[in-house]
Amino acid sequence: MSSVGGLITVTADDGASFKIGDTFTYSFAFDDQTVDTATETYNARFNAGVSAFSLSRGGANVGTWDPAAGTFDVAPVKNFIAGANSDSVTIQATGSNFPAINGQPFFDVGLSFSFSGVRDFVDTGSGQTFAQVVGVSPLDFATASSTFAEIRDNNYGSPNLTMTVTAVPSSVPEIDPSSLGSVLALVLGLLERRRLKAA
């Protein structure tokens, strides 16, 4: 399991909902061993691999928009795509109970990470894992050559935003249940040897 997090900053006033300097912290978690479900060879889809997505309002925000009441859809998220032609990763998150944006219903949060010049994505069609498409596990999102964020209403309008990656992906190793017995036997053996030595 990998996780990515960072900061979105509003760079220009946008009605009452967003004011310059407002910040939002984002994070998402995904399994980079999830298999591509798309047959095309330019956009690999891993929607079911996203197990968490969050967006939190900064404490000093002046704008009124606050995503706290909303719930994002995950597993599957609306879109989680690795684009082979653009060497980019995009995530599009929708959900329910989010407040309106300047009177217009909330539509989605979109985050894009370009790895152009950094990595060469290879998509051979369905069947590859995310790690195989991007060529590394875990993918360090902090190495992206550029980033882009949108918080959109249903007219596809978004305030002007910048995005940074402040928490690089961490890979949590999966424990093989068959190896637990061996580890336990080793630990018990060491404890027994210590007991016998002390006696």
N, C-alpha and C positions, 0 to 999 in steps of 0.2 A: 504494500500500500504506500502510495506517495501523497504528499500534501504540498500545496502551494498557497502562499499568502502574500498580501501586500497592501499598499495604500493607493486609493483613488483620491485625487484632489480636484476640486472645481476651480477652473481658471477664469471664469467670467460669470457675472450674475445671470440667472435665468429665472425670471419671475420671482415669486415668493418662495418657491420650492428649493432653489439652489442659489447660494451666494458665494462670491469669490472667496476662496480660502477654506470652504467647507471640505471636510474629509470623510471618507468611508473606508473602513477596513474590510477587505475581502479575504475569503479562504475557500479552498475546495480540496477534496480528497478523492483519489481515484486509484484504481488497480491497473498498473501498467502492463499486467499480463492479460487484460481483457482482449478478446479477439474481435477484429474488424468485422462488422456486419454488412458493409457496403461492397458491392461487386465492382464498382468503378475503380480505376487506378490513379485517381487524383485526389479523392477525399476519403480517407479512412475514418469510419464512424465507431465510436466507443461509448455511446450514450449510457449504456447499462453499467459501465465501469465507474461512474461517479457516485460515490456514497455519501457525500456531504457538499453543501454549498452554503456559504453565509455572507452576509453584507451587514456591517454595523456602522451606525452613524457616529461621527466624532463628537466628543463631549462639548467642544467649543463651537459647533456649527450654528450659524445664524439662520440659514435657510430652514424651511419648515418640514422638508421631506424626511421621514423617518421610516426605515424598512422594518422596524422591530415587530410590528404586528403581523407581518407576512410570513408565509411558509414557502420555501423553495421546493420545487419538485426535483427529486433525485432518483437515480436507479430505475428508470432512465431520466437523466436531465434532458432538456429539449434537444440540445446538440453538443457534442464533444467531438471535435474533428481535428485530425492531423492532415493538413493539405500538402500532398507531395509536390505539386507544382509551385507552391509558394513557400515551402518549408516553414509553415506556420501552424500553430495550435490555437483553436478558438473554442470557447465555451459559451453557450447561450443558455441562461437560466431563467425560467418562468416560474410562476407560482400563484398563490391566492392570498387574498386579504391585504395586499399592499395598498397604501394610500395613493390617491390620484397625484399626478405630477402637474401642477399648475392647472388643475381642473380636468385634466385628461386622464383616463384610466392608465395604470401602469401596464407596460407590455413585457419588458425583459431587461436583464443585465447581460451585456456582452463583453467578453474580455478576449483580446487577441495578443498572441506572443509570436513575433517573427524571429525565426532562426536563420534567415537568409545570410549566407556568408559564414555561418557558424556550424550548421549541420546540413546534411543532405538526406532528406527523407526519401524513403523508397517504399512505394505501395504497389504490390503485385496483385491486388484484389483481395476479396474476403479470405479470412483464415490467418492473417498475420496478427500478432499481438501489437499493442501500442509500442512496447519497447523495441520490437523488430522494425516497425515503420520508422521510428525516430533514430534508431541505431544505438541506443544506450539505455541503461537502467540503473538508477533513476535519471530522467532528464532534468538537468539543472535549469529551471526556468529563469534564474538570475542571469544566465548567459545569453538571453534573448537580445537580438540586435535592436529591436524596437518593440514597443507595447502600445496598445490602444484599448480604451474602455468606453462603453456607452451605458447609460441608464435611460432606457427609452420609454416613451408613452406610446399609446396605440396609434399615433400618427407618425411613429418612428423618429420623433424629436428627442434629442438628448442635450443636456448641458455640455459645455466644453470641459473636457476632463483630461487629466494626465494620470498615468498609472506607473507605479513602481512595484518591484518584487522585493519584499523585505524579509520574507521567510522562504528560504530555498527548499526544494523538495527533500523530504526525508523518506528513506525507504525503511519500512519496518519489516525485519526478516520474519518469514513464516516459520513456525516450529513444526518439524516433521514429527508426527506422533510416534512413528516407529523408532525414532532416536531417543525418545524420553526415557524408555526403559534402560537403555545403555548409560545415559547420563546419571540416572538414579542409582544404578548399580555401582558406577564409579564413585559417586559421592558416598554411598553407604560403605564401600570398601575402604575409602580413605578414613572415614570416621571409625571404622572397626580397627584399622591399623593404629590410629592415634590412641584408641582405648587400650589396646594390647600393649602399646609402648609405655603408656602411663602406669600400667599395672605392675 
